[in-house]
């Protein structure tokens, strides 16, 4: 999903700030949307935790990928130190 969003952002010539917003906010919806939906669909199911376990793992992977991207974007925009 991240690669797809990035490939779509580049031809639009978005500013870097908008590209960052698209990448970090556009892909991280699994847990916020999935948990209520899973509870509505499988609320009476005793093993609901087992059903949502892959979604929880995917969400953690999204957060890790977002942290890596944020660090890379931050390093790109960092001002180099000046010599005294």
MODELLER restraints for C-alpha pairs under 7 A, 6 or more apart:
rsr = mdl.restraints
at = mdl.atoms
rsr.add(forms.Gaussian(group=physical.xy_distance, feature=features.Distance(at['CA:1:A'], at['CA:27:A']), mean=6.45, stdev=0.5))
rsr.add(forms.Gaussian(group=physical.xy_distance, feature=features.Distance(at['CA:2:A'], at['CA:23:A']), mean=6.09, stdev=0.5))
rsr.add(forms.Gaussian(group=physical.xy_distance, feature=features.Distance(at['CA:2:A'], at['CA:27:A']), mean=6.58, stdev=0.5))
rsr.add(forms.Gaussian(group=physical.xy_distance, feature=features.Distance(at['CA:5:A'], at['CA:23:A']), mean=6.30, stdev=0.5))
rsr.add(forms.Gaussian(group=physical.xy_distance, feature=features.Distance(at['CA:6:A'], at['CA:23:A']), mean=6.71, stdev=0.5))
rsr.add(forms.Gaussian(group=physical.xy_distance, feature=features.Distance(at['CA:9:A'], at['CA:19:A']), mean=6.19, stdev=0.5))
rsr.add(forms.Gaussian(group=physical.xy_distance, feature=features.Distance(at['CA:24:A'], at['CA:66:A']), mean=5.87, stdev=0.5))
rsr.add(forms.Gaussian(group=physical.xy_distance, feature=features.Distance(at['CA:28:A'], at['CA:62:A']), mean=6.45, stdev=0.5))
rsr.add(forms.Gaussian(group=physical.xy_distance, feature=features.Distance(at['CA:30:A'], at['CA:55:A']), mean=6.82, stdev=0.5))
rsr.add(forms.Gaussian(group=physical.xy_distance, feature=features.Distance(at['CA:30:A'], at['CA:59:A']), mean=6.26, stdev=0.5))
rsr.add(forms.Gaussian(group=physical.xy_distance, feature=features.Distance(at['CA:31:A'], at['CA:55:A']), mean=6.70, stdev=0.5))
rsr.add(forms.Gaussian(group=physical.xy_distance, feature=features.Distance(at['CA:31:A'], at['CA:56:A']), mean=6.77, stdev=0.5))
rsr.add(forms.Gaussian(group=physical.xy_distance, feature=features.Distance(at['CA:31:A'], at['CA:59:A']), mean=6.16, stdev=0.5))
rsr.add(forms.Gaussian(group=physical.xy_distance, feature=features.Distance(at['CA:42:A'], at['CA:48:A']), mean=6.58, stdev=0.5))
